[in-house]
Amino acid sequence: MTPFGVRRRGRALLRRLAVRAESNFSFSFAFASQKQREALQDVYAFCRSVDDIVDERPHTAQGDKDAGAQLEVWREFIKRL
């Protein structure tokens, strides 16, 4: 999906979330096609990735600059879709 290996990471995160949550979230996946599940996993992976860029950055001017640069990589990637 991206240079960051996000698809693989997103699927692993979703599996852990579904097991841990034991909620309707994991139950709802039973009704989605394989293609729909993969698409949802990709969206979740993207959301987690950009959220982590912001949340895990050092709260300094350099951290903000680095996070901005990483988010710009995503912007450019999305423009090419």
Buried (B, 14 or more C-beta within 10 A) or exposed (E): BBEBEBBEBBBEBBEEBBEEEEEEEBEEBEEEEEEEBBEBBBEBBBEBBBEEBEEEBEEEEEEEEBBEEBBEEBEEBEEEE
